[in-house]
Amino acid sequence: MIDYKKAKQAEKMLTESGVPFMLTYDDTDKHMICRASGSYPTIKEFVVTMMAQAAISVSNKYGEEPAMKELMGMMTAAAQQYCEAMKEVAEKHEVLN
């Protein structure tokens, strides 16, 4: 059974500990909860490491070419999310002006 209260507690404990961390999970509403704490280089290394581990897993099961396609797909999806976020920021800015 999934205990979302424990996930929240883990986030709070990690934040209070002061250690650099990256925590991501789906909440009960199927929203992606993403929290990270630390310097940019550390968080970047977390992300790169997770992407590489995912690609290794795909490669072990399906081969190198599908793994590389997955990596490119992840990069493209991240770029799309970034563009959408910047579009929302620009739209909010236009409303305020």
Biopython code that builds the backbone (N, CA, C, O; Angstrom):
import numpy as np
from Bio.PDB.StructureBuilder import StructureBuilder

atoms = [
    (1, "MET", "N", (0.834, -1.183, 0.000)),
    (1, "MET", "CA", (0.000, 0.000, 0.000)),
    (1, "MET", "C", (0.885, 1.255, 0.000)),
    (1, "MET", "O", (1.876, 1.334, 0.727)),
    (2, "ILE", "N", (0.513, 2.212, -0.815)),
    (2, "ILE", "CA", (1.278, 3.448, -0.926)),
    (2, "ILE", "C", (0.902, 4.388, 0.213)),
    (2, "ILE", "O", (-0.280, 4.618, 0.471)),
    (3, "ASP", "N", (1.900, 4.924, 0.887)),
    (3, "ASP", "CA", (1.676, 5.843, 2.006)),
    (3, "ASP", "C", (2.245, 7.218, 1.626)),
    (3, "ASP", "O", (3.438, 7.473, 1.791)),
    (4, "TYR", "N", (1.370, 8.100, 1.114)),
    (4, "TYR", "CA", (1.804, 9.422, 0.670)),
    (4, "TYR", "C", (2.226, 10.316, 1.823)),
    (4, "TYR", "O", (3.013, 11.244, 1.632)),
    (5, "LYS", "N", (1.713, 10.048, 3.019)),
    (5, "LYS", "CA", (2.145, 10.821, 4.184)),
    (5, "LYS", "C", (3.627, 10.572, 4.459)),
    (5, "LYS", "O", (4.356, 11.490, 4.832)),
    (6, "LYS", "N", (4.063, 9.338, 4.275)),
    (6, "LYS", "CA", (5.483, 9.024, 4.476)),
    (6, "LYS", "C", (6.337, 9.701, 3.422)),
    (6, "LYS", "O", (7.456, 10.125, 3.715)),
    (7, "ALA", "N", (5.835, 9.812, 2.207)),
    (7, "ALA", "CA", (6.580, 10.517, 1.160)),
    (7, "ALA", "C", (6.759, 11.980, 1.551)),
    (7, "ALA", "O", (7.847, 12.537, 1.401)),
    (8, "LYS", "N", (5.697, 12.603, 2.052)),
    (8, "LYS", "CA", (5.792, 13.993, 2.526)),
    (8, "LYS", "C", (6.776, 14.099, 3.687)),
    (8, "LYS", "O", (7.562, 15.045, 3.757)),
    (9, "GLN", "N", (6.731, 13.127, 4.597)),
    (9, "GLN", "CA", (7.658, 13.127, 5.726)),
    (9, "GLN", "C", (9.102, 12.994, 5.250)),
    (9, "GLN", "O", (10.004, 13.644, 5.778)),
    (10, "ALA", "N", (9.309, 12.140, 4.240)),
    (10, "ALA", "CA", (10.660, 11.962, 3.698)),
    (10, "ALA", "C", (11.165, 13.278, 3.114)),
    (10, "ALA", "O", (12.316, 13.659, 3.327)),
    (11, "GLU", "N", (10.300, 13.966, 2.379)),
    (11, "GLU", "CA", (10.688, 15.266, 1.819)),
    (11, "GLU", "C", (11.062, 16.236, 2.931)),
    (11, "GLU", "O", (12.076, 16.928, 2.843)),
    (12, "LYS", "N", (10.249, 16.286, 3.968)),
    (12, "LYS", "CA", (10.517, 17.195, 5.084)),
    (12, "LYS", "C", (11.828, 16.839, 5.781)),
    (12, "LYS", "O", (12.622, 17.721, 6.108)),
    (13, "MET", "N", (12.051, 15.549, 6.005)),
    (13, "MET", "CA", (13.273, 15.113, 6.679)),
    (13, "MET", "C", (14.502, 15.414, 5.828)),
    (13, "MET", "O", (15.527, 15.854, 6.349)),
    (14, "LEU", "N", (14.404, 15.180, 4.521)),
    (14, "LEU", "CA", (15.537, 15.491, 3.642)),
    (14, "LEU", "C", (15.831, 16.982, 3.651)),
    (14, "LEU", "O", (16.991, 17.388, 3.722)),
    (15, "THR", "N", (14.790, 17.795, 3.579)),
    (15, "THR", "CA", (14.972, 19.245, 3.593)),
    (15, "THR", "C", (15.630, 19.684, 4.898)),
    (15, "THR", "O", (16.573, 20.475, 4.886)),
    (16, "GLU", "N", (15.136, 19.173, 6.014)),
    (16, "GLU", "CA", (15.683, 19.538, 7.320)),
    (16, "GLU", "C", (17.119, 19.054, 7.504)),
    (16, "GLU", "O", (17.893, 19.672, 8.235)),
    (17, "SER", "N", (17.481, 17.948, 6.843)),
    (17, "SER", "CA", (18.821, 17.383, 7.026)),
    (17, "SER", "C", (19.907, 18.260, 6.401)),
    (17, "SER", "O", (21.057, 18.246, 6.841)),
    (18, "GLY", "N", (19.534, 19.016, 5.380)),
    (18, "GLY", "CA", (20.517, 19.851, 4.707)),
    (18, "GLY", "C", (21.320, 19.140, 3.632)),
    (18, "GLY", "O", (22.160, 19.756, 2.976)),
    (19, "VAL", "N", (21.069, 17.837, 3.443)),
    (19, "VAL", "CA", (21.801, 17.117, 2.403)),
    (19, "VAL", "C", (21.234, 17.473, 1.030)),
    (19, "VAL", "O", (20.036, 17.722, 0.900)),
    (20, "PRO", "N", (22.082, 17.499, 0.012)),
    (20, "PRO", "CA", (21.551, 17.681, -1.342)),
    (20, "PRO", "C", (20.691, 16.460, -1.685)),
    (20, "PRO", "O", (21.059, 15.330, -1.362)),
    (21, "PHE", "N", (19.560, 16.686, -2.331)),
    (21, "PHE", "CA", (18.706, 15.554, -2.695)),
    (21, "PHE", "C", (17.847, 15.873, -3.904)),
    (21, "PHE", "O", (17.659, 17.031, -4.278)),
    (22, "MET", "N", (17.327, 14.799, -4.507)),
    (22, "MET", "CA", (16.329, 14.896, -5.553)),
    (22, "MET", "C", (15.279, 13.841, -5.222)),
    (22, "MET", "O", (15.608, 12.673, -5.014)),
    (23, "LEU", "N", (14.030, 14.252, -5.175)),
    (23, "LEU", "CA", (12.929, 13.367, -4.818)),
    (23, "LEU", "C", (11.802, 13.598, -5.808)),
    (23, "LEU", "O", (11.379, 14.736, -6.009)),
    (24, "THR", "N", (11.312, 12.541, -6.426)),
    (24, "THR", "CA", (10.232, 12.658, -7.393)),
    (24, "THR", "C", (9.270, 11.498, -7.201)),
    (24, "THR", "O", (9.687, 10.347, -7.077)),
    (25, "TYR", "N", (7.977, 11.808, -7.178)),
    (25, "TYR", "CA", (6.966, 10.760, -7.071)),
    (25, "TYR", "C", (5.628, 11.289, -7.571)),
    (25, "TYR", "O", (5.433, 12.498, -7.692)),
    (26, "ASP", "N", (4.704, 10.367, -7.862)),
    (26, "ASP", "CA", (3.331, 10.736, -8.214)),
    (26, "ASP", "C", (2.533, 10.862, -6.930)),
    (26, "ASP", "O", (2.623, 10.008, -6.048)),
    (27, "ASP", "N", (1.746, 11.938, -6.825)),
    (27, "ASP", "CA", (0.874, 12.029, -5.649)),
    (27, "ASP", "C", (-0.456, 11.344, -5.966)),
    (27, "ASP", "O", (-0.613, 10.749, -7.033)),
    (28, "THR", "N", (-1.387, 11.426, -5.064)),
    (28, "THR", "CA", (-2.664, 10.728, -5.242)),
    (28, "THR", "C", (-3.468, 11.252, -6.418)),
    (28, "THR", "O", (-4.331, 10.543, -6.936)),
    (29, "ASP", "N", (-3.203, 12.477, -6.851)),
    (29, "ASP", "CA", (-3.898, 13.060, -7.993)),
    (29, "ASP", "C", (-3.145, 12.845, -9.294)),
    (29, "ASP", "O", (-3.486, 13.442, -10.315)),
    (30, "LYS", "N", (-2.125, 12.000, -9.265)),
    (30, "LYS", "CA", (-1.295, 11.709, -10.429)),
    (30, "LYS", "C", (-0.554, 12.938, -10.946)),
    (30, "LYS", "O", (-0.306, 13.070, -12.145)),
    (31, "HIS", "N", (-0.207, 13.833, -10.029)),
    (31, "HIS", "CA", (0.656, 14.953, -10.358)),
    (31, "HIS", "C", (2.083, 14.547, -10.018)),
    (31, "HIS", "O", (2.316, 13.893, -9.001)),
    (32, "MET", "N", (3.023, 14.923, -10.847)),
    (32, "MET", "CA", (4.417, 14.608, -10.584)),
    (32, "MET", "C", (4.940, 15.597, -9.544)),
    (32, "MET", "O", (4.974, 16.802, -9.796)),
    (33, "ILE", "N", (5.341, 15.105, -8.397)),
    (33, "ILE", "CA", (5.937, 15.913, -7.348)),
    (33, "ILE", "C", (7.449, 15.821, -7.527)),
    (33, "ILE", "O", (8.020, 14.732, -7.468)),
    (34, "CYS", "N", (8.087, 16.948, -7.743)),
    (34, "CYS", "CA", (9.541, 16.983, -7.951)),
    (34, "CYS", "C", (10.143, 17.999, -6.994)),
    (34, "CYS", "O", (9.791, 19.178, -7.026)),
    (35, "ARG", "N", (11.038, 17.543, -6.157)),
    (35, "ARG", "CA", (11.722, 18.430, -5.229)),
    (35, "ARG", "C", (13.216, 18.155, -5.324)),
    (35, "ARG", "O", (13.654, 17.011, -5.445)),
    (36, "ALA", "N", (13.967, 19.215, -5.267)),
    (36, "ALA", "CA", (15.424, 19.075, -5.282)),
    (36, "ALA", "C", (16.013, 20.158, -4.398)),
    (36, "ALA", "O", (15.477, 21.262, -4.300)),
    (37, "SER", "N", (17.105, 19.830, -3.767)),
    (37, "SER", "CA", (17.795, 20.781, -2.923)),
    (37, "SER", "C", (19.290, 20.556, -3.109)),
    (37, "SER", "O", (19.772, 19.424, -3.073)),
    (38, "GLY", "N", (20.005, 21.640, -3.305)),
    (38, "GLY", "CA", (21.443, 21.553, -3.482)),
    (38, "GLY", "C", (21.893, 22.547, -4.528)),
    (38, "GLY", "O", (21.084, 23.291, -5.083)),
    (39, "SER", "N", (23.161, 22.555, -4.789)),
    (39, "SER", "CA", (23.707, 23.466, -5.795)),
    (39, "SER", "C", (23.326, 22.964, -7.188)),
    (39, "SER", "O", (23.013, 21.789, -7.377)),
    (40, "TYR", "N", (23.360, 23.876, -8.151)),
    (40, "TYR", "CA", (23.027, 23.497, -9.518)),
    (40, "TYR", "C", (23.885, 22.336, -10.026)),
    (40, "TYR", "O", (23.333, 21.394, -10.595)),
    (41, "PRO", "N", (25.216, 22.360, -9.845)),
    (41, "PRO", "CA", (26.018, 21.233, -10.344)),
    (41, "PRO", "C", (25.611, 19.885, -9.732)),
    (41, "PRO", "O", (25.632, 18.860, -10.414)),
    (42, "THR", "N", (25.246, 19.889, -8.460)),
    (42, "THR", "CA", (24.839, 18.644, -7.802)),
    (42, "THR", "C", (23.513, 18.154, -8.362)),
    (42, "THR", "O", (23.367, 16.973, -8.677)),
    (43, "ILE", "N", (22.545, 19.058, -8.487)),
    (43, "ILE", "CA", (21.240, 18.662, -9.024)),
    (43, "ILE", "C", (21.386, 18.194, -10.466)),
    (43, "ILE", "O", (20.747, 17.223, -10.870)),
    (44, "LYS", "N", (22.216, 18.873, -11.238)),
    (44, "LYS", "CA", (22.471, 18.460, -12.622)),
    (44, "LYS", "C", (23.028, 17.043, -12.649)),
    (44, "LYS", "O", (22.613, 16.230, -13.475)),
    (45, "GLU", "N", (23.956, 16.742, -11.761)),
    (45, "GLU", "CA", (24.538, 15.397, -11.710)),
    (45, "GLU", "C", (23.488, 14.360, -11.327)),
    (45, "GLU", "O", (23.501, 13.252, -11.863)),
    (46, "PHE", "N", (22.574, 14.696, -10.404)),
    (46, "PHE", "CA", (21.471, 13.790, -10.068)),
    (46, "PHE", "C", (20.663, 13.447, -11.322)),
    (46, "PHE", "O", (20.390, 12.279, -11.599)),
    (47, "VAL", "N", (20.289, 14.483, -12.073)),
    (47, "VAL", "CA", (19.448, 14.300, -13.260)),
    (47, "VAL", "C", (20.184, 13.467, -14.309)),
    (47, "VAL", "O", (19.617, 12.528, -14.866)),
    (48, "VAL", "N", (21.426, 13.805, -14.573)),
    (48, "VAL", "CA", (22.207, 13.080, -15.577)),
    (48, "VAL", "C", (22.373, 11.618, -15.166)),
    (48, "VAL", "O", (22.249, 10.720, -15.999)),
    (49, "THR", "N", (22.650, 11.382, -13.904)),
    (49, "THR", "CA", (22.821, 10.013, -13.408)),
    (49, "THR", "C", (21.536, 9.210, -13.557)),
    (49, "THR", "O", (21.574, 8.052, -13.974)),
    (50, "MET", "N", (20.404, 9.812, -13.222)),
    (50, "MET", "CA", (19.117, 9.109, -13.355)),
    (50, "MET", "C", (18.802, 8.815, -14.817)),
    (50, "MET", "O", (18.308, 7.735, -15.138)),
    (51, "MET", "N", (19.082, 9.766, -15.706)),
    (51, "MET", "CA", (18.858, 9.530, -17.127)),
    (51, "MET", "C", (19.738, 8.381, -17.623)),
    (51, "MET", "O", (19.276, 7.518, -18.370)),
    (52, "ALA", "N", (21.004, 8.373, -17.207)),
    (52, "ALA", "CA", (21.919, 7.310, -17.627)),
    (52, "ALA", "C", (21.464, 5.954, -17.093)),
    (52, "ALA", "O", (21.509, 4.958, -17.814)),
    (53, "GLN", "N", (21.025, 5.912, -15.835)),
    (53, "GLN", "CA", (20.564, 4.647, -15.269)),
    (53, "GLN", "C", (19.318, 4.134, -16.004)),
    (53, "GLN", "O", (19.183, 2.934, -16.243)),
    (54, "ALA", "N", (18.413, 5.050, -16.358)),
    (54, "ALA", "CA", (17.225, 4.650, -17.118)),
    (54, "ALA", "C", (17.639, 4.103, -18.487)),
    (54, "ALA", "O", (17.110, 3.087, -18.938)),
    (55, "ALA", "N", (18.581, 4.774, -19.142)),
    (55, "ALA", "CA", (19.043, 4.327, -20.458)),
    (55, "ALA", "C", (19.746, 2.974, -20.367)),
    (55, "ALA", "O", (19.569, 2.126, -21.242)),
    (56, "ILE", "N", (20.532, 2.767, -19.324)),
    (56, "ILE", "CA", (21.197, 1.474, -19.134)),
    (56, "ILE", "C", (20.163, 0.370, -18.977)),
    (56, "ILE", "O", (20.319, -0.718, -19.530)),
    (57, "SER", "N", (19.114, 0.652, -18.225)),
    (57, "SER", "CA", (18.046, -0.323, -18.043)),
    (57, "SER", "C", (17.372, -0.657, -19.379)),
    (57, "SER", "O", (17.119, -1.824, -19.677)),
    (58, "VAL", "N", (17.084, 0.371, -20.176)),
    (58, "VAL", "CA", (16.487, 0.151, -21.496)),
    (58, "VAL", "C", (17.459, -0.627, -22.376)),
    (58, "VAL", "O", (17.059, -1.559, -23.074)),
    (59, "SER", "N", (18.728, -0.251, -22.344)),
    (59, "SER", "CA", (19.739, -0.921, -23.158)),
    (59, "SER", "C", (19.864, -2.397, -22.802)),
    (59, "SER", "O", (19.972, -3.245, -23.688)),
    (60, "ASN", "N", (19.849, -2.706, -21.510)),
    (60, "ASN", "CA", (19.962, -4.097, -21.073)),
    (60, "ASN", "C", (18.801, -4.949, -21.584)),
    (60, "ASN", "O", (18.962, -6.138, -21.857)),
    (61, "LYS", "N", (17.636, -4.326, -21.708)),
    (61, "LYS", "CA", (16.445, -5.073, -22.124)),
    (61, "LYS", "C", (16.223, -5.031, -23.632)),
    (61, "LYS", "O", (15.817, -6.028, -24.229)),
    (62, "TYR", "N", (16.492, -3.860, -24.263)),
    (62, "TYR", "CA", (16.118, -3.683, -25.663)),
    (62, "TYR", "C", (17.279, -3.352, -26.602)),
    (62, "TYR", "O", (17.110, -3.389, -27.821)),
    (63, "GLY", "N", (18.441, -3.033, -26.063)),
    (63, "GLY", "CA", (19.581, -2.718, -26.904)),
    (63, "GLY", "C", (19.963, -1.253, -26.866)),
    (63, "GLY", "O", (19.255, -0.412, -26.312)),
    (64, "GLU", "N", (21.113, -0.972, -27.479)),
    (64, "GLU", "CA", (21.696, 0.368, -27.414)),
    (64, "GLU", "C", (20.887, 1.412, -28.189)),
    (64, "GLU", "O", (20.703, 2.529, -27.704)),
    (65, "GLU", "N", (20.407, 1.067, -29.374)),
    (65, "GLU", "CA", (19.677, 2.056, -30.179)),
    (65, "GLU", "C", (18.400, 2.539, -29.483)),
    (65, "GLU", "O", (18.173, 3.747, -29.424)),
    (66, "PRO", "N", (17.560, 1.644, -28.956)),
    (66, "PRO", "CA", (16.387, 2.135, -28.221)),
    (66, "PRO", "C", (16.769, 2.968, -26.991)),
    (66, "PRO", "O", (16.063, 3.911, -26.635)),
    (67, "ALA", "N", (17.877, 2.619, -26.351)),
    (67, "ALA", "CA", (18.325, 3.386, -25.184)),
    (67, "ALA", "C", (18.699, 4.804, -25.592)),
    (67, "ALA", "O", (18.343, 5.767, -24.912)),
    (68, "MET", "N", (19.408, 4.929, -26.691)),
    (68, "MET", "CA", (19.781, 6.261, -27.177)),
    (68, "MET", "C", (18.542, 7.061, -27.584)),
    (68, "MET", "O", (18.474, 8.267, -27.346)),
    (69, "LYS", "N", (17.573, 6.395, -28.193)),
    (69, "LYS", "CA", (16.321, 7.069, -28.555)),
    (69, "LYS", "C", (15.596, 7.558, -27.306)),
    (69, "LYS", "O", (15.022, 8.647, -27.304)),
    (70, "GLU", "N", (15.622, 6.765, -26.260)),
    (70, "GLU", "CA", (15.002, 7.172, -24.998)),
    (70, "GLU", "C", (15.692, 8.407, -24.427)),
    (70, "GLU", "O", (15.028, 9.337, -23.971)),
    (71, "LEU", "N", (17.025, 8.416, -24.453)),
    (71, "LEU", "CA", (17.754, 9.582, -23.958)),
    (71, "LEU", "C", (17.381, 10.835, -24.747)),
    (71, "LEU", "O", (17.152, 11.893, -24.160)),
    (72, "MET", "N", (17.321, 10.723, -26.046)),
    (72, "MET", "CA", (16.937, 11.865, -26.883)),
    (72, "MET", "C", (15.489, 12.272, -26.601)),
    (72, "MET", "O", (15.165, 13.459, -26.573)),
    (73, "GLY", "N", (14.632, 11.286, -26.393)),
    (73, "GLY", "CA", (13.243, 11.576, -26.061)),
    (73, "GLY", "C", (13.116, 12.309, -24.732)),
    (73, "GLY", "O", (12.303, 13.224, -24.597)),
    (74, "MET", "N", (13.922, 11.905, -23.749)),
    (74, "MET", "CA", (13.904, 12.577, -22.448)),
    (74, "MET", "C", (14.341, 14.028, -22.593)),
    (74, "MET", "O", (13.741, 14.927, -22.004)),
    (75, "MET", "N", (15.392, 14.250, -23.382)),
    (75, "MET", "CA", (15.889, 15.608, -23.594)),
    (75, "MET", "C", (14.826, 16.460, -24.287)),
    (75, "MET", "O", (14.607, 17.614, -23.917)),
    (76, "THR", "N", (14.173, 15.887, -25.286)),
    (76, "THR", "CA", (13.135, 16.609, -26.015)),
    (76, "THR", "C", (11.952, 16.920, -25.102)),
    (76, "THR", "O", (11.424, 18.032, -25.132)),
    (77, "ALA", "N", (11.534, 15.958, -24.298)),
    (77, "ALA", "CA", (10.418, 16.175, -23.380)),
    (77, "ALA", "C", (10.754, 17.263, -22.359)),
    (77, "ALA", "O", (9.902, 18.090, -22.034)),
    (78, "ALA", "N", (11.981, 17.266, -21.856)),
    (78, "ALA", "CA", (12.402, 18.303, -20.905)),
    (78, "ALA", "C", (12.389, 19.675, -21.572)),
    (78, "ALA", "O", (11.958, 20.658, -20.969)),
    (79, "ALA", "N", (12.860, 19.741, -22.815)),
    (79, "ALA", "CA", (12.859, 21.012, -23.545)),
    (79, "ALA", "C", (11.429, 21.501, -23.778)),
    (79, "ALA", "O", (11.161, 22.699, -23.690)),
    (80, "GLN", "N", (10.520, 20.588, -24.072)),
    (80, "GLN", "CA", (9.119, 20.963, -24.268)),
    (80, "GLN", "C", (8.504, 21.496, -22.973)),
    (80, "GLN", "O", (7.785, 22.495, -22.988)),
    (81, "GLN", "N", (8.788, 20.831, -21.865)),
    (81, "GLN", "CA", (8.272, 21.308, -20.575)),
    (81, "GLN", "C", (8.831, 22.690, -20.256)),
    (81, "GLN", "O", (8.111, 23.555, -19.756)),
    (82, "TYR", "N", (10.102, 22.893, -20.541)),
    (82, "TYR", "CA", (10.727, 24.187, -20.318)),
    (82, "TYR", "C", (10.032, 25.265, -21.161)),
    (82, "TYR", "O", (9.696, 26.334, -20.652)),
    (83, "CYS", "N", (9.822, 24.980, -22.435)),
    (83, "CYS", "CA", (9.167, 25.950, -23.326)),
    (83, "CYS", "C", (7.760, 26.278, -22.849)),
    (83, "CYS", "O", (7.349, 27.438, -22.879)),
    (84, "GLU", "N", (7.026, 25.276, -22.412)),
    (84, "GLU", "CA", (5.672, 25.508, -21.892)),
    (84, "GLU", "C", (5.713, 26.386, -20.639)),
    (84, "GLU", "O", (4.890, 27.289, -20.485)),
    (85, "ALA", "N", (6.660, 26.126, -19.753)),
    (85, "ALA", "CA", (6.783, 26.924, -18.534)),
    (85, "ALA", "C", (7.127, 28.368, -18.866)),
    (85, "ALA", "O", (6.579, 29.292, -18.265)),
    (86, "MET", "N", (8.035, 28.571, -19.824)),
    (86, "MET", "CA", (8.411, 29.929, -20.213)),
    (86, "MET", "C", (7.243, 30.650, -20.897)),
    (86, "MET", "O", (7.078, 31.859, -20.738)),
    (87, "LYS", "N", (6.446, 29.912, -21.647)),
    (87, "LYS", "CA", (5.263, 30.485, -22.288)),
    (87, "LYS", "C", (4.272, 30.959, -21.226)),
    (87, "LYS", "O", (3.705, 32.045, -21.345)),
    (88, "GLU", "N", (4.064, 30.147, -20.189)),
    (88, "GLU", "CA", (3.160, 30.532, -19.102)),
    (88, "GLU", "C", (3.671, 31.764, -18.375)),
    (88, "GLU", "O", (2.889, 32.649, -18.029)),
    (89, "VAL", "N", (4.975, 31.829, -18.140)),
    (89, "VAL", "CA", (5.566, 32.996, -17.481)),
    (89, "VAL", "C", (5.345, 34.241, -18.336)),
    (89, "VAL", "O", (4.979, 35.297, -17.820)),
    (90, "ALA", "N", (5.567, 34.116, -19.635)),
    (90, "ALA", "CA", (5.380, 35.257, -20.542)),
    (90, "ALA", "C", (3.924, 35.701, -20.570)),
    (90, "ALA", "O", (3.642, 36.899, -20.587)),
    (91, "GLU", "N", (2.992, 34.740, -20.574)),
    (91, "GLU", "CA", (1.574, 35.080, -20.585)),
    (91, "GLU", "C", (1.163, 35.794, -19.295)),
    (91, "GLU", "O", (0.389, 36.750, -19.335)),
    (92, "LYS", "N", (1.675, 35.337, -18.163)),
    (92, "LYS", "CA", (1.382, 36.001, -16.890)),
    (92, "LYS", "C", (1.944, 37.417, -16.887)),
    (92, "LYS", "O", (1.311, 38.349, -16.393)),
    (93, "HIS", "N", (3.140, 37.564, -17.445)),
    (93, "HIS", "CA", (3.777, 38.879, -17.508)),
    (93, "HIS", "C", (2.945, 39.821, -18.378)),
    (93, "HIS", "O", (2.783, 40.991, -18.031)),
    (94, "GLU", "N", (2.415, 39.333, -19.503)),
    (94, "GLU", "CA", (1.601, 40.155, -20.390)),
    (94, "GLU", "C", (0.324, 40.620, -19.690)),
    (94, "GLU", "O", (-0.112, 41.756, -19.878)),
    (95, "VAL", "N", (-0.268, 39.750, -18.892)),
    (95, "VAL", "CA", (-1.507, 40.101, -18.167)),
    (95, "VAL", "C", (-1.229, 41.206, -17.165)),
    (95, "VAL", "O", (-2.066, 42.086, -16.963)),
    (96, "LEU", "N", (-0.062, 41.170, -16.536)),
    (96, "LEU", "CA", (0.271, 42.169, -15.533)),
    (96, "LEU", "C", (0.593, 43.536, -16.162)),
    (96, "LEU", "O", (0.460, 44.566, -15.501)),
    (97, "ASN", "N", (1.002, 43.546, -17.396)),
    (97, "ASN", "CA", (1.372, 44.812, -18.054)),
    (97, "ASN", "C", (0.206, 45.473, -18.670)),
    (97, "ASN", "O", (0.344, 46.544, -19.261)),
]
sb = StructureBuilder()
sb.init_structure("model")
sb.init_model(0)
sb.init_chain("A")
sb.init_seg("    ")
for serial, (resi, resn, name, xyz) in enumerate(atoms, 1):
    if name == "N":
        sb.init_residue(resn, " ", resi, " ")
    sb.init_atom(name, np.array(xyz, "f"), 0.0, 1.0, " ", f" {name:<3s}", serial, name[0])
structure = sb.get_structure()
